């Protein structure tokens, strides 16, 4: 694993933490019904990329 991959993993972990907070907030206060599915989709994509990076 090189520096770029390590940095990308770090960035993805931060993004996942941020998205989880946004998702919790969107579920508590559903102003826009499209927010929850959009955030869940972004979160799934970030998890998928993270697992791909960790495998290589």
mmCIF file of the N, C-alpha and C atoms, coordinates in Angstrom:
data_MODEL
# 
_entry.id   MODEL 
# 
loop_
_atom_site.group_PDB 
_atom_site.id 
_atom_site.type_symbol 
_atom_site.label_atom_id 
_atom_site.label_alt_id 
_atom_site.label_comp_id 
_atom_site.label_asym_id 
_atom_site.label_entity_id 
_atom_site.label_seq_id 
_atom_site.pdbx_PDB_ins_code 
_atom_site.Cartn_x 
_atom_site.Cartn_y 
_atom_site.Cartn_z 
_atom_site.occupancy 
_atom_site.B_iso_or_equiv 
_atom_site.pdbx_formal_charge 
_atom_site.auth_seq_id 
_atom_site.auth_comp_id 
_atom_site.auth_asym_id 
_atom_site.auth_atom_id 
_atom_site.pdbx_PDB_model_num 
ATOM 1   N N  . UNK A 1 1  ? 0.853   -1.174 0.000  1.00 0.00 ? 1  UNK A N  1 
ATOM 2   C CA . UNK A 1 1  ? 0.000   0.000  0.000  1.00 0.00 ? 1  UNK A CA 1 
ATOM 3   C C  . UNK A 1 1  ? 0.901   1.240  0.000  1.00 0.00 ? 1  UNK A C  1 
ATOM 4   N N  . UNK A 1 2  ? 0.701   2.102  -0.974 1.00 0.00 ? 2  UNK A N  1 
ATOM 5   C CA . UNK A 1 2  ? 1.529   3.296  -1.054 1.00 0.00 ? 2  UNK A CA 1 
ATOM 6   C C  . UNK A 1 2  ? 0.858   4.488  -0.358 1.00 0.00 ? 2  UNK A C  1 
ATOM 7   N N  . UNK A 1 3  ? 1.531   5.621  -0.410 1.00 0.00 ? 3  UNK A N  1 
ATOM 8   C CA . UNK A 1 3  ? 1.035   6.808  0.286  1.00 0.00 ? 3  UNK A CA 1 
ATOM 9   C C  . UNK A 1 3  ? -0.318  7.266  -0.232 1.00 0.00 ? 3  UNK A C  1 
ATOM 10  N N  . UNK A 1 4  ? -0.490  7.195  -1.557 1.00 0.00 ? 4  UNK A N  1 
ATOM 11  C CA . UNK A 1 4  ? -1.759  7.637  -2.150 1.00 0.00 ? 4  UNK A CA 1 
ATOM 12  C C  . UNK A 1 4  ? -2.927  6.803  -1.636 1.00 0.00 ? 4  UNK A C  1 
ATOM 13  N N  . UNK A 1 5  ? -2.749  5.496  -1.569 1.00 0.00 ? 5  UNK A N  1 
ATOM 14  C CA . UNK A 1 5  ? -3.819  4.616  -1.091 1.00 0.00 ? 5  UNK A CA 1 
ATOM 15  C C  . UNK A 1 5  ? -4.115  4.868  0.378  1.00 0.00 ? 5  UNK A C  1 
ATOM 16  N N  . UNK A 1 6  ? -3.089  5.054  1.175  1.00 0.00 ? 6  UNK A N  1 
ATOM 17  C CA . UNK A 1 6  ? -3.290  5.335  2.599  1.00 0.00 ? 6  UNK A CA 1 
ATOM 18  C C  . UNK A 1 6  ? -4.049  6.640  2.792  1.00 0.00 ? 6  UNK A C  1 
ATOM 19  N N  . UNK A 1 7  ? -3.681  7.659  2.018  1.00 0.00 ? 7  UNK A N  1 
ATOM 20  C CA . UNK A 1 7  ? -4.348  8.952  2.116  1.00 0.00 ? 7  UNK A CA 1 
ATOM 21  C C  . UNK A 1 7  ? -5.802  8.825  1.677  1.00 0.00 ? 7  UNK A C  1 
ATOM 22  N N  . UNK A 1 8  ? -6.054  8.070  0.595  1.00 0.00 ? 8  UNK A N  1 
ATOM 23  C CA . UNK A 1 8  ? -7.419  7.888  0.091  1.00 0.00 ? 8  UNK A CA 1 
ATOM 24  C C  . UNK A 1 8  ? -8.274  7.160  1.134  1.00 0.00 ? 8  UNK A C  1 
ATOM 25  N N  . UNK A 1 9  ? -7.701  6.169  1.802  1.00 0.00 ? 9  UNK A N  1 
ATOM 26  C CA . UNK A 1 9  ? -8.429  5.452  2.856  1.00 0.00 ? 9  UNK A CA 1 
ATOM 27  C C  . UNK A 1 9  ? -8.779  6.409  3.993  1.00 0.00 ? 9  UNK A C  1 
ATOM 28  N N  . UNK A 1 10 ? -7.828  7.250  4.362  1.00 0.00 ? 10 UNK A N  1 
ATOM 29  C CA . UNK A 1 10 ? -8.062  8.216  5.437  1.00 0.00 ? 10 UNK A CA 1 
ATOM 30  C C  . UNK A 1 10 ? -9.185  9.189  5.053  1.00 0.00 ? 10 UNK A C  1 
ATOM 31  N N  . UNK A 1 11 ? -9.147  9.681  3.825  1.00 0.00 ? 11 UNK A N  1 
ATOM 32  C CA . UNK A 1 11 ? -10.167 10.610 3.347  1.00 0.00 ? 11 UNK A CA 1 
ATOM 33  C C  . UNK A 1 11 ? -11.540 9.925  3.318  1.00 0.00 ? 11 UNK A C  1 
ATOM 34  N N  . UNK A 1 12 ? -11.570 8.684  2.859  1.00 0.00 ? 12 UNK A N  1 
ATOM 35  C CA . UNK A 1 12 ? -12.842 7.949  2.810  1.00 0.00 ? 12 UNK A CA 1 
ATOM 36  C C  . UNK A 1 12 ? -13.411 7.719  4.198  1.00 0.00 ? 12 UNK A C  1 
ATOM 37  N N  . UNK A 1 13 ? -12.565 7.421  5.160  1.00 0.00 ? 13 UNK A N  1 
ATOM 38  C CA . UNK A 1 13 ? -13.040 7.209  6.523  1.00 0.00 ? 13 UNK A CA 1 
ATOM 39  C C  . UNK A 1 13 ? -13.636 8.497  7.088  1.00 0.00 ? 13 UNK A C  1 
ATOM 40  N N  . UNK A 1 14 ? -13.024 9.621  6.784  1.00 0.00 ? 14 UNK A N  1 
ATOM 41  C CA . UNK A 1 14 ? -13.566 10.906 7.237  1.00 0.00 ? 14 UNK A CA 1 
ATOM 42  C C  . UNK A 1 14 ? -14.902 11.188 6.546  1.00 0.00 ? 14 UNK A C  1 
ATOM 43  N N  . UNK A 1 15 ? -14.973 10.877 5.251  1.00 0.00 ? 15 UNK A N  1 
ATOM 44  C CA . UNK A 1 15 ? -16.204 11.102 4.497  1.00 0.00 ? 15 UNK A CA 1 
ATOM 45  C C  . UNK A 1 15 ? -17.331 10.227 5.036  1.00 0.00 ? 15 UNK A C  1 
ATOM 46  N N  . UNK A 1 16 ? -17.014 8.978  5.377  1.00 0.00 ? 16 UNK A N  1 
ATOM 47  C CA . UNK A 1 16 ? -18.018 8.066  5.917  1.00 0.00 ? 16 UNK A CA 1 
ATOM 48  C C  . UNK A 1 16 ? -18.541 8.582  7.251  1.00 0.00 ? 16 UNK A C  1 
ATOM 49  N N  . UNK A 1 17 ? -17.652 9.069  8.098  1.00 0.00 ? 17 UNK A N  1 
ATOM 50  C CA . UNK A 1 17 ? -18.080 9.602  9.393  1.00 0.00 ? 17 UNK A CA 1 
ATOM 51  C C  . UNK A 1 17 ? -19.004 10.803 9.194  1.00 0.00 ? 17 UNK A C  1 
ATOM 52  N N  . UNK A 1 18 ? -18.649 11.678 8.264  1.00 0.00 ? 18 UNK A N  1 
ATOM 53  C CA . UNK A 1 18 ? -19.462 12.862 7.985  1.00 0.00 ? 18 UNK A CA 1 
ATOM 54  C C  . UNK A 1 18 ? -20.827 12.453 7.432  1.00 0.00 ? 18 UNK A C  1 
ATOM 55  N N  . UNK A 1 19 ? -20.835 11.503 6.512  1.00 0.00 ? 19 UNK A N  1 
ATOM 56  C CA . UNK A 1 19 ? -22.097 11.062 5.913  1.00 0.00 ? 19 UNK A CA 1 
ATOM 57  C C  . UNK A 1 19 ? -23.003 10.380 6.943  1.00 0.00 ? 19 UNK A C  1 
ATOM 58  N N  . UNK A 1 20 ? -22.409 9.644  7.880  1.00 0.00 ? 20 UNK A N  1 
ATOM 59  C CA . UNK A 1 20 ? -23.211 9.001  8.914  1.00 0.00 ? 20 UNK A CA 1 
ATOM 60  C C  . UNK A 1 20 ? -23.891 10.041 9.797  1.00 0.00 ? 20 UNK A C  1 
ATOM 61  N N  . UNK A 1 21 ? -23.176 11.125 10.093 1.00 0.00 ? 21 UNK A N  1 
ATOM 62  C CA . UNK A 1 21 ? -23.778 12.207 10.882 1.00 0.00 ? 21 UNK A CA 1 
ATOM 63  C C  . UNK A 1 21 ? -24.899 12.885 10.105 1.00 0.00 ? 21 UNK A C  1 
ATOM 64  N N  . UNK A 1 22 ? -24.663 13.112 8.814  1.00 0.00 ? 22 UNK A N  1 
ATOM 65  C CA . UNK A 1 22 ? -25.693 13.733 7.979  1.00 0.00 ? 22 UNK A CA 1 
ATOM 66  C C  . UNK A 1 22 ? -26.924 12.840 7.885  1.00 0.00 ? 22 UNK A C  1 
ATOM 67  N N  . UNK A 1 23 ? -26.698 11.545 7.759  1.00 0.00 ? 23 UNK A N  1 
ATOM 68  C CA . UNK A 1 23 ? -27.808 10.600 7.656  1.00 0.00 ? 23 UNK A CA 1 
ATOM 69  C C  . UNK A 1 23 ? -28.630 10.587 8.939  1.00 0.00 ? 23 UNK A C  1 
ATOM 70  N N  . UNK A 1 24 ? -27.966 10.608 10.070 1.00 0.00 ? 24 UNK A N  1 
ATOM 71  C CA . UNK A 1 24 ? -28.678 10.645 11.347 1.00 0.00 ? 24 UNK A CA 1 
ATOM 72  C C  . UNK A 1 24 ? -29.510 11.920 11.453 1.00 0.00 ? 24 UNK A C  1 
ATOM 73  N N  . UNK A 1 25 ? -28.941 13.036 11.044 1.00 0.00 ? 25 UNK A N  1 
ATOM 74  C CA . UNK A 1 25 ? -29.668 14.298 11.078 1.00 0.00 ? 25 UNK A CA 1 
ATOM 75  C C  . UNK A 1 25 ? -30.841 14.314 10.117 1.00 0.00 ? 25 UNK A C  1 
ATOM 76  N N  . UNK A 1 26 ? -30.640 13.753 8.942  1.00 0.00 ? 26 UNK A N  1 
ATOM 77  C CA . UNK A 1 26 ? -31.713 13.721 7.938  1.00 0.00 ? 26 UNK A CA 1 
ATOM 78  C C  . UNK A 1 26 ? -32.860 12.816 8.391  1.00 0.00 ? 26 UNK A C  1 
ATOM 79  N N  . UNK A 1 27 ? -32.537 11.767 9.121  1.00 0.00 ? 27 UNK A N  1 
ATOM 80  C CA . UNK A 1 27 ? -33.596 10.868 9.615  1.00 0.00 ? 27 UNK A CA 1 
ATOM 81  C C  . UNK A 1 27 ? -34.379 11.522 10.753 1.00 0.00 ? 27 UNK A C  1 
ATOM 82  N N  . UNK A 1 28 ? -33.688 12.307 11.593 1.00 0.00 ? 28 UNK A N  1 
ATOM 83  C CA . UNK A 1 28 ? -34.374 12.979 12.705 1.00 0.00 ? 28 UNK A CA 1 
ATOM 84  C C  . UNK A 1 28 ? -35.272 14.098 12.211 1.00 0.00 ? 28 UNK A C  1 
ATOM 85  N N  . UNK A 1 29 ? -34.804 14.812 11.183 1.00 0.00 ? 29 UNK A N  1 
ATOM 86  C CA . UNK A 1 29 ? -35.549 15.962 10.684 1.00 0.00 ? 29 UNK A CA 1 
ATOM 87  C C  . UNK A 1 29 ? -35.687 15.835 9.160  1.00 0.00 ? 29 UNK A C  1 
ATOM 88  N N  . UNK A 1 30 ? -36.682 15.096 8.717  1.00 0.00 ? 30 UNK A N  1 
ATOM 89  C CA . UNK A 1 30 ? -36.823 14.837 7.273  1.00 0.00 ? 30 UNK A CA 1 
ATOM 90  C C  . UNK A 1 30 ? -37.414 16.024 6.506  1.00 0.00 ? 30 UNK A C  1 
ATOM 91  N N  . UNK A 1 31 ? -36.601 17.052 6.269  1.00 0.00 ? 31 UNK A N  1 
ATOM 92  C CA . UNK A 1 31 ? -37.055 18.214 5.508  1.00 0.00 ? 31 UNK A CA 1 
ATOM 93  C C  . UNK A 1 31 ? -37.255 17.851 4.043  1.00 0.00 ? 31 UNK A C  1 
ATOM 94  N N  . UNK A 1 32 ? -36.286 17.151 3.479  1.00 0.00 ? 32 UNK A N  1 
ATOM 95  C CA . UNK A 1 32 ? -36.346 16.755 2.087  1.00 0.00 ? 32 UNK A CA 1 
ATOM 96  C C  . UNK A 1 32 ? -36.354 15.227 2.026  1.00 0.00 ? 32 UNK A C  1 
ATOM 97  N N  . UNK A 1 33 ? -37.419 14.614 1.543  1.00 0.00 ? 33 UNK A N  1 
ATOM 98  C CA . UNK A 1 33 ? -37.494 13.148 1.516  1.00 0.00 ? 33 UNK A CA 1 
ATOM 99  C C  . UNK A 1 33 ? -36.421 12.494 0.647  1.00 0.00 ? 33 UNK A C  1 
ATOM 100 N N  . UNK A 1 34 ? -35.829 13.226 -0.276 1.00 0.00 ? 34 UNK A N  1 
ATOM 101 C CA . UNK A 1 34 ? -34.802 12.656 -1.152 1.00 0.00 ? 34 UNK A CA 1 
ATOM 102 C C  . UNK A 1 34 ? -33.425 12.612 -0.485 1.00 0.00 ? 34 UNK A C  1 
ATOM 103 N N  . UNK A 1 35 ? -33.267 13.295 0.644  1.00 0.00 ? 35 UNK A N  1 
ATOM 104 C CA . UNK A 1 35 ? -31.968 13.340 1.310  1.00 0.00 ? 35 UNK A CA 1 
ATOM 105 C C  . UNK A 1 35 ? -31.512 11.984 1.821  1.00 0.00 ? 35 UNK A C  1 
ATOM 106 N N  . UNK A 1 36 ? -32.385 11.264 2.504  1.00 0.00 ? 36 UNK A N  1 
ATOM 107 C CA . UNK A 1 36 ? -31.989 9.996  3.121  1.00 0.00 ? 36 UNK A CA 1 
ATOM 108 C C  . UNK A 1 36 ? -31.500 8.990  2.074  1.00 0.00 ? 36 UNK A C  1 
ATOM 109 N N  . UNK A 1 37 ? -32.248 8.735  1.000  1.00 0.00 ? 37 UNK A N  1 
ATOM 110 C CA . UNK A 1 37 ? -31.735 7.780  0.007  1.00 0.00 ? 37 UNK A CA 1 
ATOM 111 C C  . UNK A 1 37 ? -30.441 8.252  -0.666 1.00 0.00 ? 37 UNK A C  1 
ATOM 112 N N  . UNK A 1 38 ? -30.306 9.554  -0.889 1.00 0.00 ? 38 UNK A N  1 
ATOM 113 C CA . UNK A 1 38 ? -29.092 10.082 -1.522 1.00 0.00 ? 38 UNK A CA 1 
ATOM 114 C C  . UNK A 1 38 ? -27.882 9.866  -0.618 1.00 0.00 ? 38 UNK A C  1 
ATOM 115 N N  . UNK A 1 39 ? -28.045 10.156 0.656  1.00 0.00 ? 39 UNK A N  1 
ATOM 116 C CA . UNK A 1 39 ? -26.942 9.993  1.604  1.00 0.00 ? 39 UNK A CA 1 
ATOM 117 C C  . UNK A 1 39 ? -26.600 8.512  1.762  1.00 0.00 ? 39 UNK A C  1 
ATOM 118 N N  . UNK A 1 40 ? -27.624 7.660  1.816  1.00 0.00 ? 40 UNK A N  1 
ATOM 119 C CA . UNK A 1 40 ? -27.375 6.216  1.918  1.00 0.00 ? 40 UNK A CA 1 
ATOM 120 C C  . UNK A 1 40 ? -26.609 5.707  0.699  1.00 0.00 ? 40 UNK A C  1 
ATOM 121 N N  . UNK A 1 41 ? -26.936 6.227  -0.482 1.00 0.00 ? 41 UNK A N  1 
ATOM 122 C CA . UNK A 1 41 ? -26.248 5.819  -1.707 1.00 0.00 ? 41 UNK A CA 1 
ATOM 123 C C  . UNK A 1 41 ? -24.783 6.251  -1.669 1.00 0.00 ? 41 UNK A C  1 
ATOM 124 N N  . UNK A 1 42 ? -24.527 7.496  -1.245 1.00 0.00 ? 42 UNK A N  1 
ATOM 125 C CA . UNK A 1 42 ? -23.159 7.986  -1.134 1.00 0.00 ? 42 UNK A CA 1 
ATOM 126 C C  . UNK A 1 42 ? -22.369 7.176  -0.109 1.00 0.00 ? 42 UNK A C  1 
ATOM 127 N N  . UNK A 1 43 ? -23.019 6.845  0.986  1.00 0.00 ? 43 UNK A N  1 
ATOM 128 C CA . UNK A 1 43 ? -22.384 6.070  2.051  1.00 0.00 ? 43 UNK A CA 1 
ATOM 129 C C  . UNK A 1 43 ? -22.018 4.671  1.549  1.00 0.00 ? 43 UNK A C  1 
ATOM 130 N N  . UNK A 1 44 ? -22.918 4.046  0.816  1.00 0.00 ? 44 UNK A N  1 
ATOM 131 C CA . UNK A 1 44 ? -22.650 2.714  0.264  1.00 0.00 ? 44 UNK A CA 1 
ATOM 132 C C  . UNK A 1 44 ? -21.484 2.766  -0.721 1.00 0.00 ? 44 UNK A C  1 
ATOM 133 N N  . UNK A 1 45 ? -21.443 3.800  -1.539 1.00 0.00 ? 45 UNK A N  1 
ATOM 134 C CA . UNK A 1 45 ? -20.354 3.935  -2.505 1.00 0.00 ? 45 UNK A CA 1 
ATOM 135 C C  . UNK A 1 45 ? -19.015 4.130  -1.799 1.00 0.00 ? 45 UNK A C  1 
ATOM 136 N N  . UNK A 1 46 ? -19.007 4.919  -0.746 1.00 0.00 ? 46 UNK A N  1 
ATOM 137 C CA . UNK A 1 46 ? -17.774 5.157  0.008  1.00 0.00 ? 46 UNK A CA 1 
ATOM 138 C C  . UNK A 1 46 ? -17.304 3.869  0.687  1.00 0.00 ? 46 UNK A C  1 
ATOM 139 N N  . UNK A 1 47 ? -18.246 3.104  1.244  1.00 0.00 ? 47 UNK A N  1 
ATOM 140 C CA . UNK A 1 47 ? -17.894 1.826  1.875  1.00 0.00 ? 47 UNK A CA 1 
ATOM 141 C C  . UNK A 1 47 ? -17.335 0.851  0.836  1.00 0.00 ? 47 UNK A C  1 
ATOM 142 N N  . UNK A 1 48 ? -17.937 0.830  -0.347 1.00 0.00 ? 48 UNK A N  1 
ATOM 143 C CA . UNK A 1 48 ? -17.480 -0.073 -1.399 1.00 0.00 ? 48 UNK A CA 1 
ATOM 144 C C  . UNK A 1 48 ? -16.062 0.285  -1.844 1.00 0.00 ? 48 UNK A C  1 
ATOM 145 N N  . UNK A 1 49 ? -15.807 1.567  -2.023 1.00 0.00 ? 49 UNK A N  1 
ATOM 146 C CA . UNK A 1 49 ? -14.467 1.992  -2.436 1.00 0.00 ? 49 UNK A CA 1 
ATOM 147 C C  . UNK A 1 49 ? -13.444 1.695  -1.349 1.00 0.00 ? 49 UNK A C  1 
ATOM 148 N N  . UNK A 1 50 ? -13.835 1.891  -0.108 1.00 0.00 ? 50 UNK A N  1 
ATOM 149 C CA . UNK A 1 50 ? -12.939 1.620  1.012  1.00 0.00 ? 50 UNK A CA 1 
ATOM 150 C C  . UNK A 1 50 ? -12.582 0.145  1.072  1.00 0.00 ? 50 UNK A C  1 
ATOM 151 N N  . UNK A 1 51 ? -13.570 -0.725 0.915  1.00 0.00 ? 51 UNK A N  1 
ATOM 152 C CA . UNK A 1 51 ? -13.287 -2.154 0.968  1.00 0.00 ? 51 UNK A CA 1 
ATOM 153 C C  . UNK A 1 51 ? -12.417 -2.584 -0.218 1.00 0.00 ? 51 UNK A C  1 
ATOM 154 N N  . UNK A 1 52 ? -12.619 -1.969 -1.375 1.00 0.00 ? 52 UNK A N  1 
ATOM 155 C CA . UNK A 1 52 ? -11.786 -2.270 -2.541 1.00 0.00 ? 52 UNK A CA 1 
ATOM 156 C C  . UNK A 1 52 ? -10.337 -1.874 -2.278 1.00 0.00 ? 52 UNK A C  1 
ATOM 157 N N  . UNK A 1 53 ? -10.139 -0.705 -1.685 1.00 0.00 ? 53 UNK A N  1 
ATOM 158 C CA . UNK A 1 53 ? -8.773  -0.251 -1.396 1.00 0.00 ? 53 UNK A CA 1 
ATOM 159 C C  . UNK A 1 53 ? -8.089  -1.125 -0.345 1.00 0.00 ? 53 UNK A C  1 
ATOM 160 N N  . UNK A 1 54 ? -8.860  -1.557 0.634  1.00 0.00 ? 54 UNK A N  1 
ATOM 161 C CA . UNK A 1 54 ? -8.271  -2.374 1.694  1.00 0.00 ? 54 UNK A CA 1 
ATOM 162 C C  . UNK A 1 54 ? -7.888  -3.766 1.202  1.00 0.00 ? 54 UNK A C  1 
ATOM 163 N N  . UNK A 1 55 ? -8.588  -4.275 0.188  1.00 0.00 ? 55 UNK A N  1 
ATOM 164 C CA . UNK A 1 55 ? -8.273  -5.595 -0.348 1.00 0.00 ? 55 UNK A CA 1 
ATOM 165 C C  . UNK A 1 55 ? -6.973  -5.587 -1.139 1.00 0.00 ? 55 UNK A C  1 
ATOM 166 N N  . UNK A 1 56 ? -6.670  -4.472 -1.801 1.00 0.00 ? 56 UNK A N  1 
ATOM 167 C CA . UNK A 1 56 ? -5.474  -4.429 -2.640 1.00 0.00 ? 56 UNK A CA 1 
ATOM 168 C C  . UNK A 1 56 ? -4.221  -4.077 -1.883 1.00 0.00 ? 56 UNK A C  1 
# 
